[in-house]
Amino acid sequence: MSISKEQAIHLLKSKPYKVGHFIGFKDLTALHNAWLLDWLYGTGDSTTQAHRGSYKTTDLAIFLALNVLVHPSENVIFLRKTDTDVAEVIRLTGRVLRSGAMAQLCDALYGTALLVTKETMNELQTNIYTNRSGAVQILGIGIGGSITGKHADIVITDDIINIKDRVSRAERERTKLMYMELQNVKNRGGRIINTGTPWHKEDAFTLMPNIRKYDCYTTGLMTEDEIRALRESMSASLFSANYELKHIADEDAMFTDPNYTRDIEAIYNGICHIDASYGGQDSTAFTILHEHHGQLIIFGKKYTKHVDECLDDIHRLKERYKAGTIWCEKNADKGYLRKALRERGELAETYHEGTNKHIKISTYLKGNWSRIFFLEETDPEYIAEVLDYNEHAPHDDCPDSLASIIRQVSKKAPTLNKTTGVL
């Protein structure tokens, strides 16, 4: 069924989120409509800060497509954290542009079919683009990419702040520098639109203007049961930042501001530790440690799956970092993991865990925190779980693994009985 030009204009100026409904995004609400109206017709820089799972990126892809119709002369640059993240939005926006709903709107407004004339992993262009500057109509860039010499009528940042910013001060500073450079990218009279979720009290949101916050209690997108389940599944600080959009004071945090190193060779010839998950909500944590010139060089990886499903990747990482013996406790599995590792040709040893977990973490991990240096390649989820640790943390597999392996190399560690393998 065709629509008139007047109907198309009315739809785009009053209920653009309905286009999302027509395409299949039925979860979009009046809230998303308000975001779209602001992005399509607002003036000045703006920041939409909303909880995780609030369909920010879906709404953004719809905006990028609708802006082609509403402002066919404008070029847009949008930035996400990585090139992979950029490609995700480009694919989704391309899908919207090729939809039947967009075809009808374009025909009603311009009397022609809407065609995507260029589509790559980071670029989109259509046949109704009227800008003659030579700039790509929609260009996506990971924040590590070059923006030198680029200009746009609209600059969008979407989730350029993520868990890496939460666990690394250097990453926070890199993101801030990139954001400040965007003022030179924005054309005169243009605007910067920011969307995302906060991760740290000193992240790049501190530079962004006109912040509107939409937490999990006010969007109406989550039920009380869903909110309760999420709160119980993660640390209080992470839930507060990502769903309540505020930061809990960290004066009492055991671990803050981790140290990092790029010196991969410093971890060679280290030892390993596995804190194994055999199902349920626990994770499998894998840690490599090498003591190098008084520093404890660490690589860590967190797996949200059964240990048996992790062993191939653990072997790959062990080979990459030229690590040796894998240690694992035998309390729960009676030596099953050591046997499985040895059958795969790994050097594996066990120990009996007799120390209270909180005391072990407080003693060995806290006591050595200043000389711990994480490889920059360490899984951010691993480091985040360490930073979130307290005695009542819902998940502690990563700090437990890290404390256990530090104990193995610590001069204060109990003597290993080489016959029994018990500490």
Secondary structure, 3 states (H helix, E strand, C coil): CCCCHHHHHHHHHHCCHHHHHHHCCCCCCHHHHHHHHHHHHCCCCEEEEECCCCCHHHHHHHHHHHHHHHCCCCCEEEEECCHHHHHHHHHHHHHHHCCHHHHHHHHHHHCCCCCEEEECCCEEEECCCCCCCCCCCEEEEECCCCCCCCCEEEEEEECCCCHHHHHCHHHHHHHHHHHHHHHHCEEEEEEEEEEECCCCCCCHHHHCCCEEEECCCCCCCCCHHHHHHHHHHCCHHHHHHHHCCCCCCCCCCCCCCCEEECCHHHHCCCEEEEECCCCCCCCEEEEEEEEECCEEEEEEEEECCCHHHCHHHHHHHHHHCCCCCEEEECCCCCCHHHHHHHHCCCCEEEECCCCCHHHHHHHHHHHHHHHEEEECCCCHHHHHHHHCCCCCCCCCHHHHHHHHHHHHHCCCCCCCECCCCEC
